[in-house]
Structure formats: structure tokens, C-alpha cells
């Protein structure tokens, strides 16, 4: 059975975990989320069940707990080798992740322990003394316990063993930096709408990144320009605080993801060129294409519910595309027989390049998912290549740092297709790693972190 396409959380966690609700209550909700992820559900699904008033704080705590789950599990195994029932174990793991590493701890230890025990009483009354005993023992024996726990690579790097082994093989000189980067907070990056008409709606257009940074400064928000349309905020903000967001002046999109549209358009597609966005949801790349050029875009996605997000995004920015709910690989069900001038294939993948934003992914994926995903990617390439007109361009991309989903995939495709070549201009970026030397024009801003991990290869049909 092929791996299901994960739907990780789409928004960044709050910058502060200071709750507006009692910490014990938020711990209980976060434990529910951790328990759900350990049972194979996405964090997005788990948080959707959380009461709205508790969701921001719960999201922040569960993000933290999942980033440090490997450490917490190793410590719990040392202190309580026989795992308690799943609901109690999830609460205990969440509390331990919030206690260690100490440099990341968002609460004083005594506060955390007190509130975790309170949550245990409400969750499973008989377990409160057990939770109290384990947490207090950890505080007493922390130095020795941590020293033993760190012998386990899963505890040291907070990733499954198979993930660590794959990065060692793919990036033998950089695997450790990649694992450490996955536990950093990602930047909040905006894409300025280059299509916005000046003065529309009585507001300044902000058609350049520099213009928009000036608008942000007027609102007391610090930001810098990192690429032609990309602006990085000093601190994440709710989109409701961003001037002009509701009217489409800007969208949230990482700088690495913003490479797609300019690469596919290249020196310029003719007005009205037929373009296929084959796996379009949630629509960021579709919107960017239309912001940059006058194109006839077909946005395709197999999930009709996710395709509605493409429509919502386009409506907000005031642009349109044809949308069809269909499996891109089943071309007979949707293709009208007319070739496309350009195709964007943002293929389903492991999401290993964006695990900073979606810390549940590392615990949901299995080693067997990678070859299964690679087959899906290869099948999509084979299905879509015949739909491309001679001289046309296909941009293959994944938000993955695994080579089987990137360079290895393209190397195999080129071996199979004599009519495919990788043009020298524009050059394909290949693998972009979420590290300081990411090949983006400005990989590390004055604040924040490097852009996400991605793979891009531009293919031209001869």
C-alpha cells in the first residue's frame, strides 16, 4: 500500500508558549496530540479536535514535544522501562520533552512538574503519583540520566534511526547539521504580490519587497528583503496583522518554495501559455505563477477538499485558474489532448525538507515510505511527460532532502528519456538544504533561519 500523503500543520507555532489557559489543561491537550501522532495520525488532525481557545497554546506545546520526542522517550525508558498506558505515557513524554533539553525549556521545572501532575489527576487519577515520581526522579538524576540517554542516536538527534541512517548515506559530511537544523524554528517568509495594481483599494500597492518592508515598518514590524519577492519577518505574526494580506498583497511562502515559479517561467512564457500545476494544493505555487505572468493555468489535485484552498488563495489575490479534482497520473480522466507549454510537478514526498515546520512528519513516516513515494514520483513523471509540447519545460520539485526523491529520481528519468535534457539556463538548483549555505540568493537573513529544504530540476523536451 503506498504511503498516504501527510497533511501536516500549515501554520507556524506561536513564538511564545505562555498560555492564556491553565498550563495543566494545555498539557493535557498537547498529550492528546502526541498520543495521536504516536498512533499514526497527523498533528493537523489531532489539533483539529482541540477546542479553539486552547489550540494556539496546545500547538506550541505539541510542536516542542514532538521536536524533542526522541530524547523524552529515551529518558522515560530509563526511568520507567515498562511503558504506562498510552494516555499516561503521552503526558509523561510531553512533560519530559518540556524539561529537557534544559536550554529549550519554556517553564520552570517545578511549575511544569506541578502542572503535569495536576493534568495526570484529571486524565487518569491513579497515575498522578507515578507521573510525579518519574518527573521528580528525572530532576534529581538528570545529569546521569541524560548522559546515558545521549548514547542513543534517536535521543541525541530526535529522529527515527532509519531517518538518521538515510541522511548519513545521502549527506555523509552534513547529516548531523541537517538533523540539528530540523529542531530549529523556521523563518516566517512572505511573498510580495508582483501582480498587485498600484493604488488598488485606496492602499499603497507594495509591489516590491522593499516597498512592503517599509509598510511593515510603519506597523512596527521588523522585516528584511532576502530575494526579489521574499520578505522574512523578525518574528512570526498572525496573518491578520500583516498589512494588505486580506486583499492579496502578500502570501506566506518560504523562500525555497518561491524558486518554483521563476524557474518554470524562465526567460518568459508567451501570454496565454498553457501551464499545468499537477499537484497544486494548497495553491501557493499556482498563485505565484499567475502573479508573474499572464498564463492559462490548470490547477490539478486529487483531493477535492484541498483543492478548495487553491480557489480560496486565488480569490484572495484576485487571480483565476481552472481547477480540477483529479489524479494527475490518470491523464485519461482529465486531459483534453492539448499539450502544455509548461508543467509544474510538485510531487508527493516525504516532506523531509520541511520537518522544522511539521515536526510530526519524522515520527509518522516509515523507511518503507521512501521507495513507495519514489515510485509515485516516477509514475507521475512518466504520465505527465507525454503531455508536454516539444520545447516545453517541466519543473520537478519535492520538499525533500532525500536523494531518492531528488537527484536520483531525475538521473533515472534522464536515462529513460532521450528527448529530455536539463537546460543550462536557467540552471536547476538541485538539492537546497535547510542550512546556512543554501543556494538561495540570501540563504541566512540577519535574523531567523535558512530557507526550507527542497529539490528542483528543470527538464526541457527536445
C-alpha positions in Angstrom: 0.0 0.0 0.0 1.5 3.4 -1.0 2.1 5.8 1.9 -0.7 8.3 2.5 0.1 11.9 1.7 0.5 13.6 5.0 -1.3 16.8 5.8 0.9 18.4 8.4 0.1 21.6 10.2 0.1 24.5 7.8 0.9 27.4 10.2 3.9 28.0 12.3 3.7 27.7 16.1 3.3 30.8 18.2 6.5 32.5 19.2 5.7 32.1 22.9 4.2 29.2 24.8 2.9 31.4 27.5 -0.7 30.1 27.9 -3.9 32.1 28.3 -5.4 28.9 29.8 -4.2 26.8 32.8 -1.0 25.0 31.8 -2.4 21.7 33.1 -5.2 21.9 30.6 -2.8 22.7 27.7 -0.5 19.9 28.8 -3.5 17.5 28.6 -4.4 18.7 25.1 -0.8 18.5 24.0 -0.6 15.0 25.4 -3.6 14.1 23.3 -1.9 15.4 20.2 1.3 13.5 21.0 -0.6 10.3 21.6 -2.4 10.7 18.3 0.8 11.2 16.4 2.4 8.1 18.0 -0.7 6.2 16.9 -0.2 7.3 13.3 -2.4 10.4 13.0 -1.1 13.7 11.7 -0.7 16.6 14.1 -3.1 18.6 11.9 -5.9 16.1 12.5 -5.1 16.0 16.3 -5.2 19.8 16.7 -8.5 20.0 14.7 -10.1 18.2 17.7 -8.7 20.6 20.2 -11.0 23.3 21.5 -10.5 26.6 19.6 -9.5 28.6 22.6 -6.8 26.0 23.6 -5.4 25.4 20.1 -2.6 28.1 19.9 -1.1 27.0 23.2 -1.6 23.4 22.5 0.1 23.7 19.2 3.1 25.4 20.7 3.5 22.7 23.3 2.9 19.8 20.9 5.4 21.3 18.4 8.0 21.4 21.2 7.2 17.9 22.5 7.5 16.4 19.0 10.8 18.1 18.3 12.3 16.5 21.4 10.3 13.3 21.5 13.3 11.1 20.9 15.0 12.5 24.0 11.9 12.2 26.1 11.3 8.6 25.0 14.9 7.6 25.9 14.6 9.2 29.3 11.2 7.7 30.1 12.6 4.2 29.1 15.5 4.6 31.5 13.3 5.8 34.4 10.2 3.6 33.7 11.2 0.7 31.5 7.6 -0.6 31.5 5.6 1.9 29.5 2.4 3.1 31.2 -0.9 3.2 29.3 -0.7 5.3 26.2 -2.6 8.3 27.6 -0.4 8.5 30.6 2.7 7.8 28.6 1.9 10.7 26.2 1.5 13.1 29.1 4.8 11.9 30.7 6.7 12.2 27.4 5.3 15.7 26.8 6.4 16.8 30.2 9.9 15.3 29.8 10.3 17.0 26.4 9.5 20.3 28.1 12.1 19.7 30.8 15.0 18.6 28.6 17.0 19.9 26.9 17.1 22.5 29.7 18.2 25.3 27.3 14.9 24.9 25.4 12.6 24.5 28.5 9.8 27.1 28.3 8.8 26.7 32.0 10.5 26.5 35.4 10.9 22.8 36.3 8.8 23.0 39.5 5.9 24.7 37.6 6.0 22.1 34.9 6.0 19.1 37.3 3.2 20.6 39.4 1.0 21.2 36.4 1.8 17.8 34.8 0.7 16.1 38.0 -2.5 18.2 38.0 -3.1 17.1 34.4 -2.5 13.5 35.3 -5.1 13.7 38.1 -7.7 14.8 35.6 -6.5 12.4 33.0 -6.1 9.2 35.0 -6.3 9.9 38.7 -4.4 6.7 39.8 -1.5 7.7 37.6 -0.7 11.1 39.3 1.7 9.7 41.8 3.5 7.7 39.1 3.9 10.8 36.9 5.1 12.8 39.9 7.6 10.2 40.9 9.1 9.9 37.4 9.4 13.6 36.8 10.9 14.3 40.2 13.4 11.4 39.8 14.4 12.9 36.5 15.1 16.2 38.1 17.2 14.6 40.9 19.2 12.3 38.5 19.1 14.5 35.4 22.8 14.7 34.7 23.4 10.9 34.9 20.2 10.1 33.1 20.9 12.4 30.2 24.4 11.1 29.9 23.1 7.6 29.4 20.2 8.7 27.1 22.5 10.5 24.7 24.3 7.3 23.8 21.2 6.6 21.7 21.3 8.4 18.4 17.5 8.7 18.4 17.7 10.6 21.7 20.7 12.7 20.5 19.1 13.8 17.2 15.4 13.3 17.8 14.7 11.5 14.6 14.0 7.8 13.9 17.0 5.6 13.4 16.2 4.9 9.7 16.0 8.7 9.0 19.4 9.2 10.6 20.9 6.3 8.6 19.4 7.7 5.3 20.9 11.2 5.9 24.2 9.6 6.7 24.2 7.8 3.4 22.9 10.8 1.3 24.9 13.6 3.0 27.9 12.0 4.7 29.5 15.3 5.6 26.3 17.2 6.5 23.9 14.7 8.1 24.5 15.9 11.6 23.9 19.6 10.7 20.7 18.6 8.9 19.4 16.7 11.9 20.2 19.6 14.2 18.6 22.1 11.8 15.3 20.2 11.9 14.8 21.2 15.5 15.3 24.9 14.9 12.4 27.3 14.5 11.8 28.1 10.8 11.6 31.6 9.4 8.3 33.2 8.6 8.7 34.3 5.0 6.3 36.3 2.8 5.9 36.5 -1.0 5.0 40.0 -2.2 2.4 40.0 -4.9 4.1 41.4 -8.0 0.8 41.5 -9.9 -0.9 43.9 -7.4 -2.2 47.0 -9.2 -0.8 50.3 -7.8 -3.3 52.1 -5.6 -6.0 49.4 -5.7 -8.5 49.7 -2.9 -7.0 53.0 -1.9 -4.0 51.4 -0.3 -0.3 51.5 -1.3 0.5 48.6 -3.7 3.7 47.4 -2.1 4.6 45.8 -5.5 8.3 45.3 -4.5 9.7 43.6 -1.4 11.3 46.8 -0.3 8.0 48.7 -0.5 6.4 46.1 1.6 9.1 46.1 4.2 8.5 49.9 4.5 4.8 49.2 5.1 5.6 46.7 7.8 7.9 49.2 9.5 5.0 51.6 9.7 3.2 48.9 11.7 6.1 48.4 14.0 7.0 45.0 12.3 10.7 44.4 11.5 11.5 42.5 8.3 14.1 42.3 5.6 14.2 41.5 1.9 16.0 38.2 1.1 15.0 37.6 -2.5 13.2 39.6 -5.2 9.7 38.9 -3.8 10.7 37.4 -0.5 10.5 39.1 2.9 11.5 37.5 6.2 9.9 38.7 9.4 12.0 39.1 12.6 9.3 37.2 14.5 6.3 35.2 13.2 3.0 37.1 13.2 -0.6 36.1 12.6 -1.5 36.9 9.0 -4.3 39.2 10.4 -1.5 41.6 11.5 0.1 41.8 8.0 -1.0 44.9 6.1 -2.7 44.0 2.9 -2.8 40.3 3.5 -6.6 40.1 3.2 -6.5 41.9 -0.1 -3.7 39.7 -1.6 -0.7 42.0 -1.3 1.3 39.2 0.3 1.2 35.5 0.9 3.1 33.2 3.3 5.6 31.1 1.4 9.1 30.0 2.2 11.9 31.5 0.1 12.9 28.0 -1.2 9.3 27.4 -2.4 9.4 30.8 -4.1 12.0 29.4 -6.5 9.4 27.3 -8.4 7.5 29.9 -10.4 10.5 31.9 -11.7 12.3 28.7 -12.7 9.4 27.3 -14.7 8.7 30.7 -16.4 12.4 31.2 -17.1 13.0 33.9 -19.7 9.3 34.1 -20.3 6.4 32.1 -21.5 4.2 33.7 -24.2 0.9 35.3 -23.0 -1.8 32.7 -22.6 0.7 29.8 -22.4 -0.9 26.6 -21.2 0.6 25.6 -17.9 -0.3 22.6 -15.7 0.2 22.7 -11.9 -0.1 18.9 -11.4 -0.3 18.7 -7.6 -1.5 22.2 -6.9 -2.9 22.3 -3.3 -2.7 24.4 -1.3 -2.1 26.8 -4.2 1.0 28.9 -3.3 2.9 28.0 -6.4 -0.2 28.3 -8.6 -0.7 31.8 -7.3 2.9 32.8 -7.8 2.9 31.7 -11.4 -0.1 33.9 -12.1 1.4 36.8 -10.2 4.4 36.7 -12.5 2.8 36.1 -15.9 -0.4 36.0 -17.9 -0.9 32.3 -18.2 -3.7 29.8 -18.8 -3.2 27.6 -15.7 -4.8 24.3 -14.9 -4.5 23.6 -11.2 -5.0 19.9 -10.5 -5.2 18.0 -7.3 -6.6 14.6 -6.4 -8.1 15.8 -3.1 -11.2 17.9 -3.8 -11.2 19.3 -0.2 -7.6 20.5 -0.5 -8.4 22.0 -4.0 -10.8 24.4 -2.4 -7.8 26.0 -0.7 -6.3 26.8 -4.2 -9.5 28.6 -5.1 -9.5 30.5 -1.8 -5.9 31.6 -2.3 -6.6 32.7 -5.8 -9.7 34.6 -4.8 -7.8 36.4 -2.1 -5.1 37.6 -4.5 -7.6 38.4 -7.3 -6.4 35.9 -9.9 -8.0 32.9 -11.5 -7.1 29.5 -12.8 -9.1 26.4 -13.9 -9.2 23.9 -11.1 -9.9 20.2 -11.5 -10.1 17.5 -8.8 -8.3 14.5 -10.4 -5.4 12.2 -10.1 -2.6 13.8 -12.2 -1.3 10.3 -13.1 -4.7 9.2 -14.5 -4.4 11.5 -17.5 -7.2 9.9 -19.4 -9.7 11.1 -16.8 -8.9 14.8 -17.2 -6.6 15.7 -20.1 -8.2 17.3 -23.1 -5.5 16.2 -25.5 -3.9 19.6 -26.0 -0.2 19.7 -25.0 1.1 22.0 -22.2 3.8 24.6 -22.7 5.0 24.1 -19.2 4.3 21.7 -16.3 4.9 22.1 -12.6 5.2 18.8 -10.8 5.4 19.4 -7.1 5.3 15.7 -6.3 4.1 14.0 -3.2 7.1 13.3 -1.0 8.4 12.6 2.5 8.4 16.3 3.5 11.9 15.7 5.0 13.0 19.2 3.9 10.2 21.0 5.9 10.3 18.9 9.1 11.1 22.1 11.0 7.6 23.3 10.2 6.0 19.9 10.6 7.7 18.0 13.5 5.2 15.2 13.4 6.4 14.1 9.9 9.5 12.4 11.2 7.5 10.2 13.6 4.8 9.4 11.1 7.0 8.3 8.2 8.5 4.8 7.9 11.6 3.7 6.0 9.3 1.8 3.6 7.6 5.0 2.6 10.6 6.4 0.7 10.7 3.8 -2.1 6.9 3.8 -2.3 7.0 7.6 -2.7 9.8 7.4 -5.2 7.6 5.1 -7.3 4.7 7.5 -7.2 7.1 10.3 -8.3 8.5 8.3 -11.1 4.9 7.3 -12.2 3.8 10.9 -12.3 6.9 11.9 -14.3 6.1 9.2 -16.8 2.4 10.1 -17.0 3.0 13.8 -17.5 6.0 13.9 -19.8 3.9 13.0 -22.9 1.6 15.9 -22.2 4.4 18.4 -22.7 4.8 20.1 -26.0 8.2 19.9 -27.8 10.4 22.6 -26.5 8.3 22.8 -23.3 9.6 22.7 -19.8 8.7 20.5 -16.8 9.8 21.5 -13.4 10.1 18.6 -11.0 10.3 19.5 -7.3 9.9 18.0 -3.9 10.2 19.4 -0.4 12.7 16.6 0.4 16.4 16.3 1.3 16.4 12.6 0.5 18.3 11.9 -2.8 15.9 9.1 -3.8 13.2 11.8 -4.1 15.5 14.3 -5.8 18.7 13.8 -7.9 18.4 10.0 -8.1 14.9 10.3 -9.4 15.9 12.7 -12.1 19.1 10.8 -13.1 16.9 7.7 -13.6 14.3 9.7 -15.7 17.0 11.1 -18.0 18.3 7.6 -18.6 14.8 6.6 -19.7 14.1 9.6 -21.9 16.4 10.6 -24.7 14.1 13.6 -25.5 14.7 15.1 -22.1 17.6 17.4 -21.2 18.5 19.7 -18.3 19.0 23.2 -19.7 22.0 25.2 -18.6 19.9 28.4 -18.4 18.2 28.7 -16.1 20.3 26.3 -14.1 18.5 23.8 -11.9 19.2 24.4 -8.2 19.2 20.7 -7.4 19.1 20.0 -3.7 18.6 23.0 -1.5 19.4 22.1 2.1 18.0 24.0 5.2 21.5 25.1 6.1 23.3 28.4 6.0 24.9 27.7 2.6 21.5 27.0 0.9 21.9 28.3 -2.6 19.1 30.8 -2.3 20.3 34.4 -3.1 20.3 35.3 0.6 20.3 32.0 2.5 20.6 33.3 6.0 19.0 36.7 6.9 20.2 38.9 9.6 17.7 37.0 11.8 15.8 33.8 11.5 17.0 30.7 9.8 17.8 29.4 6.3 15.0 28.6 3.9 13.5 25.1 3.7 15.0 22.1 2.1 13.8 21.5 -1.5 14.8 19.8 -4.7 14.4 21.4 -8.1 15.2 20.0 -11.6 14.1 21.8 -14.8 13.6 19.4 -17.7 13.2 20.6 -21.3 11.7 18.4 -24.1 13.7 18.4 -27.3 
